[in-house]
Amino acid sequence: MSQFWSPAVRELTPYVPGEQPTEQVIKLNTNENPYPPAPGVGEVLRQYSTSHLRLYPDPTSSMLCSALASAYGVHAGQVFVGNGSDEVLAFAFQAFFCHDAPLDVPSITYSFYPVYAKLYGVELRQHPLNASWEVDLDALAGADDRSGIIFANPNAPTGHAHSPAGLEALLKRVTDRVVLVDEAYVDFGAQSAVALTERYPNLLVTGTFSKSRSLAGIRLGYAIGSPELIEGLTRIKDSFNSYPVDRLAERVGIAALEDTEHFNACRNHVITTRERTRTQLEALGFEVLPSQANFLLVQHKVYDGSQLFAGLRKRGILVRYFNKPGLNNFLRISIGTDDEMNSLIETLEVLCG
Ligand SMILES: Cc1ncc(COP(=O)(O)O)c(C=O)c1O
């Protein structure tokens, strides 16, 4: 606590990101992609002329917005890009959720949402997941008055995804405020809700290049929605930082979007590895939640989650442990390469033997 901090800073509880170790470990803790980005990304970086870096980037990243628009079959005016989807989410909180009513969220979802809520003074109304560990869309839609609704689909850290039909039922009921669907993990087996943005002007879908495009290190995220929502985000961006996406990141993002073959090969590989790992974990006595994401949420029927986390850590395997009510016996395991997952299973055989 410093005398120089403002009262607001004193009150904050910042998000704690998963550990980014400097030593060599098998890193299965922050849902990065185990495969490299598309080869075209390397070409962009190798051929980029540093003289371009004298100049500020395009404030609207219009070429990247157009590339995303054609990838999703929408107009460029329906796309917003930012420095990682975390930044896009922060802008969305400011642009849409700062009203005198609570924001409806699942009680178990991406743990950055409560941090933004605190930062921007947004009250949260939390709804438990249903008995199958799914986001309870009925409960989310149930209130008369709200500042909005936000959840991840697939949800994090559970991995379950609702279908677009399920989301549309929610959107038919909630028309007065923004419904934000965070699709950070959608490419690993779920269906995107982007097509619904044509019919529901209050739907904002966010996405990221960090997971299925293997670009967590470049920091690129986006939102797709009606032009009025995009304008709301742009008004916040231009009151904060006009150039959140740098010149190289824009070019790299376009190269990643162009290579659909590489994209499909990587995500299919991750999905196949996920399902094989599920079977192996179940054989070792784990309960494994169904997942349409690039991670599995698991708990052992006998062994304690925090001890398994520590045992794996000691043997050079990093997974995510959330010391939170409802989750404190679980481990969230990102899907790595086949070799990495084989090491995980061999180590768990020792720890659970
Ligand atoms: C559900 C969810 N949304 C958004 C993000 C943020 O992604 P990024 O800021 O890397 O685009 C994450 C990162 O793990 C996430 O799990």
The ligand as a MOL file (V3000), in Angstrom:
LIG
                    3D

  0  0  0     0  0            999 V3000
M  V30 BEGIN CTAB
M  V30 COUNTS 16 16 0 0 0
M  V30 BEGIN ATOM
M  V30 1 C -12.3900 -16.8220 -21.6840 0
M  V30 2 C -11.2280 -15.9550 -22.0500 0
M  V30 3 N -11.4600 -14.7870 -22.6510 0
M  V30 4 C -10.4600 -13.9720 -23.0140 0
M  V30 5 C -9.1490 -14.3070 -22.7640 0
M  V30 6 C -8.0710 -13.3190 -23.1200 0
M  V30 7 O -7.3870 -13.6410 -24.2560 0
M  V30 8 P -6.3640 -12.6410 -24.9350 0
M  V30 9 O -6.3200 -11.3810 -24.1130 0
M  V30 10 O -5.0710 -13.3560 -24.9720 0
M  V30 11 O -6.9260 -12.3690 -26.3050 0
M  V30 12 C -8.8440 -15.5180 -22.1470 0
M  V30 13 C -7.4420 -15.8930 -21.8870 0
M  V30 14 O -7.0850 -16.8970 -21.3600 0
M  V30 15 C -9.9100 -16.3660 -21.7620 0
M  V30 16 O -9.6880 -17.5250 -21.1320 0
M  V30 END ATOM
M  V30 BEGIN BOND
M  V30 1 1 1 2
M  V30 2 1 2 3
M  V30 3 2 2 15
M  V30 4 2 3 4
M  V30 5 1 4 5
M  V30 6 1 5 6
M  V30 7 2 5 12
M  V30 8 1 6 7
M  V30 9 1 7 8
M  V30 10 2 8 9
M  V30 11 1 8 10
M  V30 12 1 8 11
M  V30 13 1 12 13
M  V30 14 1 12 15
M  V30 15 2 13 14
M  V30 16 1 15 16
M  V30 END BOND
M  V30 END CTAB
M  END
